[in-house]
Amino acid sequence: MSHLPDRPSYSYRDAGVDIDAANAALKQIKELVRKTFNDQVLCDIGSFGAMFQPDLGGMEEPVLISSVDGVGTKLKIAFMADKHDTVGIDLVSHCVNDILVQGAKPLFFLDYFAVGKLRPEVVVEVVRGLSNGCRYAGCALIGGETAEMPDMYQPGEYDLAGTIVGIVDRKKIIDGSSIRPGDVIIGLPSTGLHTNGYSLARKLTFEVAGLKLEDPMPYTGKTVLDALLEPHISYARVMQVLMKVVQVRGMAHITGGGITENLPRILPEGLAAEIDLGSWIVPGIFRFLHETGNVVEEEMLRTFNMGQGLLFVVSSEQADKALETLELTNQKGTVVGRVTEGDGRVHYKGTLRYAD
């Protein structure tokens, strides 16, 4: 039907949605996405639904494990700096670690990117990070949604979320049920804040300390920008190797809630965890936040990861072998505590040691 000549004619672009910009972004990101594909991906980007044929060879009872998450207010730092190539890594790594703790190998990932006004170059950088994260973790980025929604977001801002699906043989699911008193808790270091605690971190950095992105971040040897945008690390590769060598009885991804809230999630009834706070050096960024906000130790431990991104539990007999295996993969592990009989909570001893 033709439009009426005596009345103005409106298009989707007049309402704030630019389909041409979305198509331009899609054209640029296709190659980034294809780099994550393997023989199990059965369709190209652009199909209505993504298709993936999992290899079930060697599995007696394959179980799919999935998780969905976002990046949180760490995105605010990306907006401030107009730097968008690492938040995708954050998202993938967070999701990968969430299913890893149950023993799952990641299969594929889907993202959701929502924005008020679409800038193709921003979408490309975000997907570049997603692609890099997926390639490192060994999973395929098989689909996603880019939604342009005028008036829903502030200019220059967007939201980013993702869903991951992994697989594990039922007999190899890790759920903490085999954890026993006397087992050893080993920690793997974080690369910084990862994706949690940013609402407090931003308040302390920019409002209380009055720092700018280009300023040095105390105790880190980095700028504020680099320290706060340090990507969330994925532990999938190293833990997939470790699980072939020793029996990992439980794993906890240390995200929002810190060690205090996350470690109890894997403890069987009647057990507790004793964590030696002096067993590792807490990275300098946490010292800065602690001192700047006069944040009490209890609050630090239940807000931030404090330098321990993933904790896992092995028997005391296999602890040395686990540490040796980690060393062979160029990953440092630290014995941070033990499992005891108790009330299902984390009990701390000793004093935190901050980096100089």
C-alpha positions as CSV (number, residue, x, y, z in Angstrom):
1,M,0.0,0.0,0.0
2,S,1.4,3.4,-1.0
3,H,1.6,6.3,1.5
4,L,-0.7,9.3,1.4
5,P,0.9,12.3,-0.2
6,D,-0.6,14.9,2.1
7,R,0.7,13.2,5.3
8,P,4.2,12.7,6.6
9,S,5.7,9.2,6.1
10,Y,7.5,7.5,9.0
11,S,10.0,4.7,8.9
12,Y,11.5,2.4,11.6
13,R,14.6,4.7,11.5
14,D,12.4,7.7,12.5
15,A,11.4,5.7,15.6
16,G,15.1,5.2,16.4
17,V,15.7,1.7,15.0
18,D,18.3,1.5,12.2
19,I,18.0,-1.8,10.4
20,D,20.8,-0.9,8.0
21,A,23.2,-0.4,10.9
22,A,22.3,-3.8,12.3
23,N,22.9,-5.4,9.0
24,A,26.3,-3.6,8.7
25,A,27.2,-5.0,12.1
26,L,26.1,-8.5,11.3
27,K,28.2,-8.5,8.1
28,Q,31.3,-7.6,10.1
29,I,30.8,-10.0,12.9
30,K,30.1,-13.1,10.8
31,E,33.8,-13.9,10.4
32,L,34.5,-13.4,14.1
33,V,31.7,-15.9,15.0
34,R,32.7,-18.4,12.4
35,K,36.2,-18.7,14.0
36,T,34.5,-20.4,16.9
37,F,32.7,-23.0,14.8
38,N,33.6,-26.7,14.7
39,D,32.1,-29.7,12.9
40,Q,29.3,-29.9,15.4
41,V,27.8,-26.6,14.3
42,L,25.2,-27.3,11.6
43,C,24.2,-23.8,10.5
44,D,25.6,-20.4,9.7
45,I,24.9,-17.1,11.5
46,G,21.5,-15.7,10.4
47,S,19.3,-18.8,10.8
48,F,16.2,-18.5,12.9
49,G,17.5,-21.1,15.3
50,A,21.1,-22.3,15.9
51,M,21.8,-26.0,15.4
52,F,24.4,-28.0,17.2
53,Q,25.0,-31.8,17.0
54,P,26.9,-32.9,20.2
55,D,29.5,-35.7,20.0
56,L,28.2,-38.2,22.6
57,G,30.9,-40.7,22.0
58,G,32.2,-42.3,25.2
59,M,29.4,-41.1,27.3
60,E,27.0,-43.5,28.9
61,E,24.5,-41.0,30.2
62,P,25.1,-37.6,28.8
63,V,23.7,-34.7,30.8
64,L,23.4,-31.1,29.5
65,I,24.3,-28.4,32.0
66,S,23.3,-24.8,31.2
67,S,23.7,-21.3,32.8
68,V,22.8,-17.8,32.0
69,D,24.4,-14.6,33.3
70,G,25.4,-11.0,32.5
71,V,28.4,-8.8,33.0
72,G,26.8,-6.5,35.6
73,T,28.0,-2.9,36.2
74,K,31.5,-3.6,34.9
75,L,29.9,-2.5,31.7
76,K,29.9,1.0,33.1
77,I,33.7,1.1,32.9
78,A,33.5,0.0,29.2
79,F,31.0,2.8,28.6
80,M,33.2,5.4,30.3
81,A,36.3,4.4,28.3
82,D,34.4,3.6,25.1
83,K,36.3,0.3,25.1
84,H,34.3,-2.8,24.4
85,D,36.6,-5.6,23.3
86,T,36.9,-7.3,26.7
87,V,33.4,-7.4,28.2
88,G,32.6,-10.3,25.9
89,I,35.5,-12.3,27.4
90,D,34.1,-11.5,30.8
91,L,30.7,-12.9,29.9
92,V,31.9,-16.1,28.3
93,S,34.4,-16.8,31.1
94,H,31.9,-16.3,33.8
95,C,29.4,-18.6,32.2
96,V,32.0,-21.2,31.4
97,N,33.2,-21.3,35.0
98,D,29.6,-21.7,36.3
99,I,29.1,-25.0,34.4
100,L,32.7,-26.1,34.8
101,V,32.2,-26.5,38.6
102,Q,29.8,-29.3,37.9
103,G,32.3,-31.0,35.6
104,A,30.8,-29.9,32.3
105,K,32.7,-29.3,29.1
106,P,31.3,-26.2,27.3
107,L,29.6,-26.9,24.0
108,F,28.1,-23.7,22.7
109,F,27.2,-20.1,23.7
110,L,24.5,-17.6,22.7
111,D,24.5,-13.9,23.5
112,Y,21.9,-11.1,24.0
113,F,23.0,-7.6,23.2
114,A,20.5,-4.8,23.8
115,V,21.1,-1.1,23.1
116,G,19.2,2.1,22.7
117,K,21.0,3.3,19.5
118,L,23.1,0.8,17.7
119,R,26.7,1.6,16.7
120,P,28.0,-1.2,14.5
121,E,31.6,-0.6,15.6
122,V,30.6,-1.3,19.2
123,V,28.8,-4.5,18.4
124,V,31.8,-5.7,16.4
125,E,34.1,-5.1,19.4
126,V,31.8,-6.8,21.8
127,V,31.5,-9.8,19.6
128,R,35.2,-9.9,19.1
129,G,35.5,-10.4,22.9
130,L,32.8,-13.1,22.8
131,S,34.6,-14.9,20.0
132,N,37.9,-14.7,21.8
133,G,36.4,-16.0,25.0
134,C,34.7,-18.9,23.2
135,R,37.8,-19.9,21.3
136,Y,39.8,-20.0,24.5
137,A,37.2,-22.1,26.3
138,G,36.8,-24.4,23.3
139,C,33.1,-23.7,22.7
140,A,31.2,-22.4,19.7
141,L,29.4,-19.1,19.5
142,I,26.4,-20.3,17.5
143,G,23.9,-17.5,17.8
144,G,22.6,-14.4,19.6
145,E,20.2,-11.5,19.5
146,T,21.0,-7.8,18.8
147,A,18.1,-5.7,20.0
148,E,17.9,-1.9,19.3
149,M,15.4,-0.4,21.6
150,P,15.2,3.4,21.6
151,D,14.6,5.1,25.0
152,M,15.4,1.9,27.0
153,Y,19.0,2.7,27.5
154,Q,21.1,5.8,28.1
155,P,23.1,7.1,25.1
156,G,26.3,5.0,24.7
157,E,25.0,2.3,27.0
158,Y,23.9,-1.3,26.4
159,D,23.3,-4.6,28.2
160,L,25.0,-7.9,27.6
161,A,23.9,-11.3,28.7
162,G,24.7,-14.9,27.6
163,T,23.6,-18.5,27.8
164,I,26.0,-21.4,27.8
165,V,25.3,-25.1,27.3
166,G,27.8,-27.8,28.3
167,I,27.8,-31.6,28.7
168,V,29.0,-34.2,31.2
169,D,28.6,-37.9,31.7
170,R,26.2,-38.4,34.6
171,K,28.7,-40.5,36.5
172,K,31.2,-37.7,36.3
173,I,29.0,-34.9,37.6
174,I,30.8,-33.0,40.4
175,D,28.3,-31.8,43.0
176,G,30.3,-31.9,46.2
177,S,28.5,-35.0,47.6
178,S,31.8,-36.9,47.9
179,I,33.5,-34.2,50.0
180,R,34.7,-35.5,53.3
181,P,36.3,-34.0,56.5
182,G,40.0,-33.6,56.1
183,D,39.8,-32.9,52.3
184,V,42.0,-30.1,51.0
185,I,40.7,-26.9,49.5
186,I,42.9,-25.5,46.7
187,G,42.5,-22.1,45.1
188,L,43.3,-20.8,41.6
189,P,44.2,-17.1,41.4
190,S,41.8,-14.5,39.9
191,T,43.0,-11.8,37.5
192,G,41.3,-9.1,39.5
193,L,37.7,-8.3,40.3
194,H,36.4,-10.5,37.5
195,T,32.7,-9.5,37.1
196,N,31.6,-8.9,40.7
197,G,31.6,-6.1,43.2
198,Y,31.8,-3.3,40.6
199,S,29.0,-1.2,42.1
200,L,31.1,-0.8,45.2
201,A,34.4,-0.7,43.3
202,R,33.2,2.2,41.1
203,K,31.9,4.2,44.0
204,L,35.2,3.9,45.9
205,T,37.4,4.5,42.8
206,F,35.6,7.4,41.2
207,E,33.5,9.1,44.0
208,V,35.5,8.5,47.2
209,A,39.1,8.4,45.8
210,G,38.2,10.8,42.9
211,L,40.4,8.9,40.4
212,K,40.0,9.0,36.6
213,L,40.4,6.2,34.1
214,E,43.9,7.4,33.1
215,D,45.2,7.7,36.7
216,P,47.5,5.0,38.2
217,M,45.5,2.5,40.3
218,P,47.4,2.3,43.6
219,Y,49.2,-1.0,44.4
220,T,48.7,-2.5,40.9
221,G,51.2,-1.0,38.5
222,K,48.3,-0.3,36.1
223,T,46.0,2.5,35.2
224,V,42.5,2.6,36.7
225,L,41.1,1.6,33.3
226,D,43.4,-1.5,32.9
227,A,42.9,-2.6,36.5
228,L,39.1,-2.4,36.4
229,L,38.7,-3.9,32.9
230,E,41.1,-6.8,33.5
231,P,39.1,-9.7,31.9
232,H,37.5,-12.5,33.9
233,I,39.6,-15.6,33.4
234,S,38.2,-19.0,32.3
235,Y,39.5,-22.1,34.2
236,A,38.1,-24.6,31.8
237,R,41.3,-25.7,30.1
238,V,43.3,-26.3,33.3
239,M,40.5,-28.0,35.2
240,Q,39.7,-30.3,32.3
241,V,43.3,-31.5,32.5
242,L,43.2,-31.7,36.2
243,M,40.0,-33.7,36.3
244,K,41.7,-36.4,34.3
245,V,44.5,-36.8,36.8
246,V,42.9,-36.5,40.2
247,Q,39.4,-36.9,41.6
248,V,38.0,-33.4,42.1
249,R,35.3,-33.7,44.7
250,G,33.8,-30.2,44.5
251,M,34.4,-26.8,42.8
252,A,33.2,-23.3,43.6
253,H,33.3,-20.4,41.2
254,I,34.0,-17.4,43.5
255,T,31.7,-14.7,42.1
256,G,29.2,-12.4,43.9
257,G,29.2,-13.3,47.5
258,G,32.9,-14.1,47.6
259,I,34.3,-17.2,49.3
260,T,31.9,-16.6,52.2
261,E,28.7,-17.3,50.2
262,N,29.9,-19.5,47.3
263,L,32.0,-22.2,49.0
264,P,29.1,-23.4,51.2
265,R,27.1,-24.2,48.1
266,I,29.1,-27.4,47.5
267,L,29.5,-28.6,51.1
268,P,27.4,-31.6,52.2
269,E,25.3,-31.3,55.3
270,G,27.3,-31.5,58.5
271,L,30.5,-30.1,57.0
272,A,32.2,-26.7,57.1
273,A,35.2,-25.1,55.5
274,E,38.2,-23.6,57.3
275,I,40.1,-21.0,55.2
276,D,43.5,-19.7,56.1
277,L,43.5,-16.0,55.1
278,G,47.3,-15.8,55.2
279,S,47.8,-18.6,52.7
280,W,47.8,-16.3,49.6
281,I,48.8,-12.7,48.8
282,V,45.7,-10.6,48.0
283,P,46.2,-8.5,44.8
284,G,46.7,-4.8,45.2
285,I,43.4,-3.7,43.8
286,F,41.7,-5.2,46.8
287,R,44.0,-3.4,49.1
288,F,43.1,-0.1,47.4
289,L,39.4,-0.8,47.8
290,H,39.8,-1.9,51.4
291,E,41.8,1.2,52.4
292,T,39.8,3.7,50.3
293,G,36.4,2.7,51.7
294,N,37.6,1.6,55.1
295,V,35.7,-1.6,54.2
296,V,35.7,-4.2,57.0
297,E,37.3,-7.6,56.3
298,E,34.0,-9.4,56.5
299,E,32.4,-7.2,53.9
300,M,35.5,-7.6,51.6
301,L,35.3,-11.4,51.8
302,R,31.6,-11.5,50.9
303,T,31.7,-8.9,48.1
304,F,34.9,-9.7,46.2
305,N,36.8,-12.8,45.2
306,M,39.9,-11.4,47.0
307,G,42.3,-13.0,44.5
308,Q,40.8,-16.5,44.5
309,G,38.7,-17.1,41.4
310,L,38.0,-20.8,41.8
311,L,38.3,-23.2,44.7
312,F,38.3,-26.9,44.4
313,V,38.4,-29.8,46.8
314,V,40.5,-33.0,46.6
315,S,41.4,-35.6,49.2
316,S,44.5,-34.9,51.3
317,E,46.2,-37.9,49.5
318,Q,45.8,-36.2,46.1
319,A,46.6,-32.6,47.0
320,D,50.3,-32.8,46.1
321,K,49.5,-34.4,42.8
322,A,46.9,-31.8,42.0
323,L,49.4,-29.0,42.7
324,E,52.1,-30.7,40.6
325,T,49.6,-31.0,37.7
326,L,48.7,-27.4,37.9
327,E,52.3,-26.4,37.8
328,L,52.8,-28.5,34.6
329,T,50.0,-26.4,33.0
330,N,51.6,-23.2,34.1
331,Q,48.9,-22.5,36.6
332,K,49.7,-21.8,40.2
333,G,47.5,-23.4,42.8
334,T,47.5,-22.7,46.6
335,V,46.3,-24.8,49.5
336,V,43.9,-22.3,51.2
337,G,42.1,-24.5,53.6
338,R,40.5,-27.7,54.7
339,V,37.1,-29.3,55.1
340,T,35.9,-29.9,58.6
341,E,32.9,-31.2,60.4
342,G,30.6,-28.3,61.1
343,D,27.7,-26.0,60.3
344,G,27.9,-25.6,56.6
345,R,29.6,-22.2,56.7
346,V,33.1,-20.8,56.0
347,H,35.3,-20.1,59.0
348,Y,38.3,-17.9,58.6
349,K,41.5,-18.0,60.5
350,G,44.6,-15.9,60.2
351,T,44.9,-12.4,58.6
352,L,44.7,-11.3,55.0
353,R,48.0,-10.5,53.4
354,Y,47.8,-7.7,50.9
355,A,50.3,-7.0,48.1
356,D,52.6,-4.0,48.7
